[in-house]
Each structure stands twice: as C-alpha cells, then as structure tokens.
Amino acid sequence: MASVSFKDIEKSFGVTKVIHGISFDIADGEFMVLVGPSGCGKSTLLRMLAGLEEITGGSIAIDDTVVNHMESKDRDIAMVFQSYALYPHMTVRENMGFSLRLRKADAKLTGERVAHAAKILNLDPYLERYPRELSGGQRQRVAMGRAIVRDPKVFLFDEPLSNLDAKLRVQMRGEIKALHQRLKTTTVYVTHDQIEAMTMADRIVVMHDGRVEQIGSPLELYDRPGNLFVAQFIGSPAMNIVEGTLRRDGGAPYVEAHGMRWPVAATTRGTDGEAVSYGVRPEHMGIGGDGEPVQAEIIVVEPTGAETELVIGVGEQQLVLVTSGRPHVEPGQRIGLAIDPAMVHLFDRASGIRL
C-alpha cells in the first residue's frame, strides 16, 4: 500500500490550460474518488498519476517518491479502464496473468495469484472462456482481476462502470467497495456519477474546470457544501436553489423570494438586504398547510414506490420535493411548503460561497 501526494499540479495541452495548480494528499489505504462534470480534468489527473500524461507543472509522489519522470511500468500501479482493455485472443486466465508473464514471473506464482484473484471475484467458472463469451459485468471483473494479480501499491479506476446497465452498476459498486475493504489497497477512482462517489468513497474530491472545489467525506459534502457548485452537484435529485434577498427587519431572519418569506435558521449569517441563493434539498421540504409561508402548485406527481417525487411550481420557478409514502395529491393542487429552517443552505449570490 502507499500514500499519494499531488502538489501544485498543472497541465496544459498547447496553450490551453486544463489543470490549475491542484494539491491534495491521499492516505495509505484510502478510497479517494475524483468526481465532477465531463471536461473538469479528473481523468487527466488520474492519467498523470498513471504516467500516461506528462505533467506540465508541480509534482506527484507515491510513498514520498516523486514519480514525474518515472516510467508507468515502474510506478507499481494498476489501472482499470472504462473499456475493459482485454485481449480478445486470450482466455480469462491468460488475460489476468499477462502482466506477470511480461515481467517473466514464476509460472507457479502467476497461477497462484490468478487463482486467488479469481476466487475473490467469483471468476473460477470462467477462467477458460474468452472475453467475447462474457457479459459486461464479467469482463469488468476480469479487468479488476488483472489489476489484483499485479498486487500494486495503488489501484486506479477510470470510470469503470460507465458501460454497464443501471442494475449491474449498482452490483459492481458493491463489489468494488467490498474488494477495497478486503485488500485495503490505496485506490483512486474517477467518475462523473455523484451517486457512485457518495456510496463508495472514504473521501471525495469535487472538481470543476480544472480546479478542486471541495474535499471531504461524502456526508460532509452533502451536509455542508462549501459553495453553490458542490451543493448542486452532490445529491440526487439536485438541491433546489431559489434566488432571493436576506431580510432581518429586527426580528427573525428570512429570505424574500417570489413575494414570499422563506424560513432560515435564527443563527443565519449575512446582512439585511444581501442577495443570496437559498438552497434546500428535495427531501428537506414537506407538504404543509395553507398557513405555510411558501405556497406552491403541484405540476407533476411521480410515485417511485417507497417515495413520491413532486415537481412543484413557485412563481415561475420549478422545484422538486421528495416525500415518503404516497400522499393523496394531484397536479394543479395548491400546497404549502413545510421547510425545516435548520436544513436550509444560504450562499452569496455573487461568489457562490456558503454564508
């Protein structure tokens, strides 16, 4: 196992700068997820760690050894790609043991490691099959098995579940997390899917436009997003954002938006008259009565079984409300919004920074 350190990392393609001075550390044995929208630089950062991209500026260290100019094969890492990258003319056994054969490893050692990895990943029945005879999930397990056989210091995963259907993605998430818990190998995992990030990571690095927006545990990012971008990126359905003005008027603070008073916590910071973005997650709003300060109209009712998702209109704006059970409501009905002030997030409208 190993620690990984990024220090002032920069990357340019020609005159276009795509990574802007990123620094953070990954602890020995940690499962770190890099998440962000397409084009944010997360895969480029991973490829620089793997030695597949040159580093324009800064340094990357594995176990305190700077690897900037070290060949990929000498970094003691193993990478699992989105495309599986299996050799079609080789059996599962041959694919999994190929890297050790390249190193002229002992045949007995290679066989033992392949057998061990196959047992962990339930691939024993498929060792003599070819990739074309396997499902997508089985191919991805073979790619993971090939990485395990190398017994690297660091596992790198580059959007490994993107090609799988929804049900299989859920299953493979659990398998990768269980694999990490068993092997305790330092893991760096890249995805654009924030659900994958939330369910798998020890810590998450949220990236945007080649910069780090926030680093923290999944629940830290969910409960206390540092800015508007993180607030809207983490969580599904996304946080509702309403533009308004903070009012104090000598009494309890509230936000004025769409001609209504939106509740906030008594400890809310900010000055009277400040332009703010008012954030509340769909599950932190409920159906209230006529006396509620915020009135809305139901536009769409989407039952999902255990929960019901409502698309509601407040003024010209549409919001999402998620409630447990199956409320007796229908489109066109007027409702009050019961909002827990303690669960409200306020952001400075100009900078997007949390107040």
Protein Blocks (a to p, Z undefined) as FASTA:
>chain_A
ZZdddehiacdehjbcfbghiacdddehiacdddddehilmmmmmmmmnopaccfbdcdd
eehiafklgcfklnopacddfklopafkbcfklmmmmmmmmnopafklmmmmmmmmmmmn
opmmmmmpcfklpcfklmmmmmmmmmmmnopabdcdehkllmpcfklmmmmmmmmmmmmm
mnopacddddfbfklmmmmpmbdcddeehiafbgcdfklmmmmcfbfklmmmnocddddd
ddddddfklpacdddeehiacdddfklgcdehiacdddddfklcccddfklmbdcddfbd
cdehjaccddddehjbccddddehjddddehiacdddddfklpccddfklopaZZ
